[in-house]
Structure formats: structure tokens, C-alpha cells
């Protein structure tokens, strides 16, 4: 830790042997004298803070004037020091920088919208004069966040929110990704400590169970690159807790479902080697479609250059790989600040470092003509908050949506009534499909019609929870009659399977037993798959719904288990009696059955001790084993009822229906039914295939369940 002038000078001399040591020592002495008698909330002498800020800038290898400004950045505001005195002692440039930081410190960036817009304008004005002002301010905020525990809880929350909303995005916009990540994580620690602790605990557990994944993959990558003759350094790391939390929120996934929580960087000696390294990685590991970006051929405006690729690594885990040269890496670490960095006593001539004057001019060009504070503020946010989309109504009202939002989300964000009546949209005056992704700054006009109602396909188009909830509610109301009719067909099929009829009295008894209001509610829930026909049947004739005593007891359905050993069918392949099976043992969880051809078995190839040679018990099994059929059928009256009848006549029980795609002439439905064995399912499939209204039929295996299976393995191994 830097505590003395000698420590700081030694740190600076390490990257800049030609540093003006005397001026840095003078600034150190002057700052210490001015802050004498002042203390921080922690009880430490106040001057430890400016020294720490100077050290952060020195770690970024910035010029002497930036480091001296850090030592003096609070003198004009909090001590008897004056602008003229600082100018006389350290020069006009340093005085201007210190004055600029002082003015930034006094800005209330978290105030009301009008005041906030005015202050943002002042912030950008200060940046346009000299970008080093904001570099010092960001380092000042970073050290304050590192030591925030000494503040009062309410002050901590205020500073953390301001950091998350303003300073972290600003650091990211300037290309200082490392600072953005640390600021976000420090703010996250304050704003949601329980979530952060939970993620850290999961990391520790994952490392204990799976070992050091980073070291293994890093070693593999180095070996592959060496074998291909590519000279490069490889570094791996786990992503920051806040980065993981944000992905969990955006993708609505649990920690175990996230795949790319590790990142790797390959630093090559030339641009040509970057692409050679990419070829090596893609030959060794499988590339993930849609997860590749080439910022070398198309750099970001802040100078960032790198190749980003996501690949499937060891044990099926996805990892992100960034490939760049050392010069690209320097810019990636410090962003626009690379313009002032020194090495061996001279300003670094990095060909990828952006000229800050041109960058600021480009960034603020669109703001110059904005007299309205609100418009200016939104223009700033468009630039700073890349994970949000700010779009406009025809009247100029700003609507904030998540990235990837569509006109459907926009319409529901205005009002549920507008969303439900939406029939089309214009973006920047041009008619576009409803699935169009809205971009920052676009103007969106919603076209409505009184007779319009929400369509089921909108659920796939919408991205916001508000829109999806409203669409589902409207669809449920609209489809109530259709669900009731479908429920009648399902009830008839289930009752006839046991030789009974679904009379009004029988259904009323079922509704009363299941504590529903009336028969219509029962049929609606049955038709919408909220309840299964087995539940309804069991509510009226529990003795008939029970398994026949002559059938194989489900508890002893599998041969080869140890006494008392339980089993479950794997959700990825859902094996049925009659299929060849193997068992995989899990500590404390019994045995999971997989079909012999299940793709997921490859996960356990190197763990033969966990495999069990099992088989289904001979004899007749009860029809309680679920499997899903994927049908594409004609969208004609009575077709679905006919399908349900055929399934009932085959002795299978329909447990769930899920419509996944609707077209004017055909629709696709997933039918989950309960079978006795594989032969019964195959017999039913032959019967259904013979139907002229069935266009396609296959056994369906849910990829989402496969992902759950992978997650379960990773958590158990």
C-alpha cells in the first residue's frame, strides 16, 4: 500500500523513469500539509485518501500531472488552498485539473431530472476540456467505494446507487472495463449483499466439487496454442458476482443454468496471431453459434479491439474467450485513458488508443443542439447505458425498455389497452413487423384497432414481464370457451378409459372435491393443462384410478437395484418400460434411469463406477410413465378432439397439452401422455400417423430439461 512520497515515487518510476520526482514530492508535502488535522469516517488521516487515488492512477501508468492532481484534488474544496496558489506552485494545467475535479465533486448527479440534466451537461463540459478530470474522479469514487463501510448505512446506499447508475456505466463507456466491473461489484455488495454472498458461496461450492476449472482450461489452451506454433499468454478468471447476477436477471436463469461464468484471455504478439489463435480454439472446442464478435475488424468507438468467442469447453461448460494483442489489451484495460499512459519515460505510442479530443467531440456532438434539459439527459443516457434501450413516442416521451425489446413491449409499456389493441408499428416513420428489435433513440408509433386482441405468438415476441403477463391474461380470457370445450374432450377420453361417462353430476363432484367454483372452472383448468385428467378422475373414482393389483408395482419396476434404493427417470430422455436402460448413481439421491441412447450419458463417460446395469421388470406395468409426443395437425374443427379420443382408446392417459406454434392451417402441440411401456407408445404413434390430419409426429425430448440435467450433474459431481 502506498503511504509515503517515496512509495508513490517508486511506483511511478517503475513505468516512467523520467518522472518529475521533485514535483510529485512537493505535491505530496503540500497536500499533507493542507489536509493536516482532517480525518475520514474510518478515523484515518484524510490525506490517505488522495494518496490512494494517486496510486490508482499510477497503476494505470498515467502522466505526472494526473497523479499530482489526484494528490491535490480535494485541496481547493476542503482546505485553505486556493486556485491561484495551486497554479503558482504546480502550474496552470494542474490548477485547471484540480478545479475541474472540485466542480465535479459538487455536482449532484442523483438529484431531480432537471437538475440532473444540468449537472450532466456540466460533467461533459468538464470532460471536453480535459478528460483527465473524469479519470481522477473515477479513481476517487473507486477508492471511496473500496472504503465505504466506514460510512453510515443510508450514505452507503446513496453512494452505491449513484455508482451503479452513473460512474460504473461511464467507466464502461470510456473503455475502462476493469474499473466498471469493480465499481459495479462494490456497489452490488452494498445494494444486495445477500445475493452477492449467495453467488460467492455457489462459486466456492462449485470449485470444491469440480476442482480448479480455470487452471485446467488455461493449461489446455496453452498446450493447443503451443502445438500450433502460436506464441501467446493465456489468462483465465471467474466473472464478477454482479456480472453473473445481471445475467441471471436478464436471462431469468438460476446460477446452475448459467454456462459462461468463466472468461479467458489470449494475448498474442500480432494481429495475424489473433486469427490463428481463433482457429486453434475453434478446432479444439466447439463454437457456440451466435456468440462471436470481431472487434478487431470493427473496433468500438473508444478504441476497444478484441475477438470475442464463446465455446463449449471441458465437461460441456461454455466459456468466453477474448483474443487480442498486447497493445489492444492495454487499450482494453484503460480505454481512452491509454492516451496518457507512459512507458519507459515516454508517452506510449499505442496505435489503438483513441485521441480523447476526437472521442469527446464525437460523444458530445449530438448533445450540442439540445436546449431541453430532458432531451439532453436522455441523449446522455443513450450513450452511457448500453444495456438499456431508450426510445420515444411520437410526442417525444421517453420509454425505457430492456435491450432486445420489440414494439409489443413498447405498446404495453405505454398502457395495457394500447398493447392489447396493437396491430402494427412504425419505427422512425417506417412500417415494421412486430418482432423488430427496437434500437436506442428510435421513435416508435403504435398502430391500434378496436377489434384487435392479443395473439398467442406475441408471447414469443414480447420480452418484458409486464407485456407477457398482460398477454397471458388476455389470452386466458379469450380462450376460456376453447379451453372448456377441450376440457370436455379430455374428460370424456379419461372417463371412457375406465368405463365411465363424464356426467354433469360426476364433473360437479370432481369440481367440489378439488375445491373449484363450478364445472366450467374444472373443464377450463383441464383444457389449459393446469390440471390433469388423472386428477379429475381420481377425484370421482379414486378406486378406479388406482393401479391394478396384477400390474408390476412401480416401486419394484426396475431390476438390479440394491434393497431400499430409489430411482427416478431422467427428464432428458424419460425412458419407458421396454427400453434398454442404465442407471447413474447420485450421492443421497438414489439412481437416475437413462435410455441407453441418451446423449446425456456422455457426461459420465469418465465415471464408470457410477454406472449400474439395470433393466425393467417383466410383466404389465401401470400407465403412469410420462412421455411427450410432438404433433403437427391440421387446424380444422374437431381434429384435436379426434386426437384425444385416439389416445384414450389406446389406453394412455393425457397429462398435459401445450400449444407451441399456431398457424392458420396447422398448429403444433406437445401432448404429454402416461404409458404402460414403449410398445404402447409406439402403437399409439402408428395409429396417429395413419390419421390424415396428422402432418408430422415424433417423440419429443425437451432441451430445457436436458439443460437441467447437465446442471444437476455439475452440482453433484
Secondary structure as UniProt FT lines:
FT   HELIX           5..13
FT   TURN            14..15
FT   TURN            17..18
FT   HELIX           21..34
FT   TURN            35..37
FT   TURN            41..42
FT   HELIX           47..59
FT   TURN            60..61
FT   HELIX           64..72
FT   TURN            73..74
FT   HELIX           75..78
FT   HELIX           83..90
FT   HELIX           92..106
FT   TURN            109..110
FT   HELIX           113..129
FT   HELIX           132..146
FT   HELIX           148..150
FT   HELIX           153..162
FT   HELIX           163..167
FT   HELIX           168..173
FT   TURN            174..175
FT   HELIX           177..191
FT   HELIX           193..210
FT   HELIX           213..227
FT   TURN            228..229
FT   STRAND          232..238
FT   HELIX           241..251
FT   HELIX           255..257
FT   STRAND          262..268
FT   HELIX           271..284
FT   STRAND          286..294
FT   TURN            295..297
FT   TURN            301..302
FT   STRAND          307..312
FT   HELIX           314..316
FT   STRAND          318..325
FT   HELIX           326..334
FT   HELIX           335..340
FT   STRAND          342..343
FT   TURN            344..345
FT   STRAND          346..347
FT   TURN            351..352
FT   HELIX           356..364
FT   HELIX           365..367
FT   TURN            368..369
FT   HELIX           373..384
FT   TURN            386..387
FT   STRAND          388..392
FT   TURN            394..395
FT   STRAND          398..402
FT   TURN            403..404
FT   HELIX           407..414
FT   HELIX           416..420
FT   STRAND          422..427
FT   TURN            428..429
FT   STRAND          430..432
FT   TURN            434..435
FT   TURN            440..441
FT   STRAND          443..448
FT   TURN            450..451
FT   TURN            456..457
FT   HELIX           458..461
FT   HELIX           465..478
FT   HELIX           480..497
FT   TURN            498..499
FT   HELIX           504..513
FT   TURN            514..515
FT   HELIX           519..527
FT   TURN            528..529
FT   HELIX           533..540
FT   HELIX           542..545
FT   TURN            549..550
FT   HELIX           554..556
FT   STRAND          558..559
FT   TURN            563..564
FT   STRAND          567..569
FT   TURN            571..573
FT   TURN            577..578
FT   STRAND          581..586
FT   TURN            587..589
FT   STRAND          590..595
FT   TURN            596..597
FT   HELIX           599..604
FT   TURN            605..606
FT   HELIX           608..610
FT   STRAND          611..616
FT   STRAND          625..634
FT   TURN            637..638
FT   HELIX           639..649
FT   TURN            650..651
FT   STRAND          653..662
FT   STRAND          666..675
FT   HELIX           678..689
FT   TURN            692..693
FT   STRAND          694..700
FT   HELIX           703..716
//
